[in-house]
Amino acid sequence: MATPNPAIAKKLREMKTELARLQAEKRKLFPPNPHPFAEPDQFPRHATPEQIRQRNHLIARIETLEEEIDELETQLYARASSNF
């Protein structure tokens, strides 16, 4: 079995750590509705424009990280190309 590329593995660990941090920050700042069928969502109805921008920025960064992680996971066991 091929061994993982150490540089990609390190970057992948760092990105997964950042992704977990951002997801936790999003849950803390904008907790999910515990009863979505019984109660209307509080966000964005009671949110300020700054809170909406902050949430949109978090979501965009999370989505970007998830895509980058998917790409790195496919490259993890690929052979390192030599650019000589």
C-alpha contacts under 8 A as a table, 3 or more apart, distances in Angstrom:
res1	aa1	res2	aa2	distance
2	A	77	Y	6.20
3	T	77	Y	6.31
4	P	8	I	7.76
4	P	9	A	6.72
4	P	76	L	5.40
4	P	77	Y	4.76
4	P	78	A	7.78
5	N	8	I	5.43
5	N	9	A	6.05
5	N	76	L	5.62
5	N	77	Y	6.17
5	N	78	A	7.55
5	N	79	R	7.77
5	N	80	A	7.47
6	P	9	A	4.93
6	P	10	K	6.07
7	A	10	K	5.26
7	A	11	K	6.30
8	I	11	K	5.09
8	I	12	L	5.93
8	I	72	L	6.69
8	I	75	Q	7.59
8	I	76	L	5.89
9	A	12	L	5.00
9	A	13	R	6.22
9	A	76	L	6.53
10	K	13	R	5.20
10	K	14	E	6.34
11	K	14	E	5.11
11	K	15	M	6.13
12	L	15	M	5.12
12	L	16	K	6.11
12	L	69	I	6.38
12	L	72	L	6.60
12	L	73	E	7.51
13	R	16	K	5.17
13	R	17	T	6.17
14	E	17	T	5.13
14	E	18	E	6.27
15	M	18	E	5.05
15	M	19	L	6.04
15	M	65	L	6.84
15	M	69	I	6.91
16	K	19	L	4.93
16	K	20	A	6.16
16	K	69	I	7.34
17	T	20	A	5.21
17	T	21	R	6.25
18	E	21	R	5.02
18	E	22	L	6.15
19	L	22	L	5.17
19	L	23	Q	6.11
19	L	62	I	6.20
19	L	65	L	6.50
19	L	66	E	7.55
20	A	23	Q	5.14
20	A	24	A	6.12
21	R	24	A	5.17
21	R	25	E	6.15
22	L	25	E	4.98
22	L	26	K	6.11
22	L	58	L	6.84
22	L	62	I	6.76
23	Q	26	K	5.06
23	Q	27	R	6.24
23	Q	62	I	7.19
24	A	27	R	5.11
24	A	28	K	6.11
25	E	28	K	5.06
25	E	29	L	6.08
26	K	29	L	5.26
26	K	30	F	5.60
26	K	31	P	7.37
26	K	55	R	7.12
26	K	58	L	6.79
27	R	30	F	5.17
27	R	31	P	4.66
27	R	32	P	6.80
28	K	31	P	5.70
30	F	43	F	7.52
30	F	55	R	7.72
33	N	36	P	5.48
33	N	39	E	7.75
33	N	41	D	6.08
33	N	42	Q	7.68
35	H	38	A	5.38
35	H	39	E	5.76
36	P	39	E	5.59
36	P	40	P	6.49
36	P	41	D	6.96
37	F	40	P	7.58
41	D	44	P	7.49
41	D	45	R	7.55
42	Q	45	R	5.70
42	Q	46	H	5.94
42	Q	47	A	7.88
43	F	46	H	5.90
43	F	47	A	5.93
44	P	47	A	4.92
44	P	48	T	7.96
44	P	52	I	6.92
47	A	50	E	7.99
47	A	51	Q	5.86
47	A	52	I	6.43
48	T	51	Q	5.16
48	T	52	I	6.35
49	P	52	I	5.06
49	P	53	R	6.20
50	E	53	R	5.07
50	E	54	Q	6.09
51	Q	54	Q	4.98
51	Q	55	R	6.08
52	I	55	R	5.14
52	I	56	N	6.08
53	R	56	N	5.08
53	R	57	H	6.07
54	Q	57	H	5.12
54	Q	58	L	6.23
55	R	58	L	5.08
55	R	59	I	6.15
56	N	59	I	5.12
56	N	60	A	6.08
57	H	60	A	5.14
57	H	61	R	6.16
58	L	61	R	5.20
58	L	62	I	6.08
59	I	62	I	5.06
59	I	63	E	6.13
60	A	63	E	5.20
60	A	64	T	6.17
61	R	64	T	5.07
61	R	65	L	6.11
62	I	65	L	5.15
62	I	66	E	6.16
63	E	66	E	5.11
63	E	67	E	6.32
64	T	67	E	5.23
64	T	68	E	6.22
65	L	68	E	5.02
65	L	69	I	5.97
66	E	69	I	5.10
66	E	70	D	6.22
67	E	70	D	5.13
67	E	71	E	6.36
68	E	71	E	5.10
68	E	72	L	6.17
69	I	72	L	5.06
69	I	73	E	6.05
70	D	73	E	5.18
70	D	74	T	6.51
71	E	74	T	5.34
71	E	75	Q	6.49
72	L	75	Q	4.95
72	L	76	L	5.90
73	E	76	L	5.07
73	E	77	Y	7.93
74	T	77	Y	7.13
74	T	78	A	7.46
75	Q	78	A	5.00
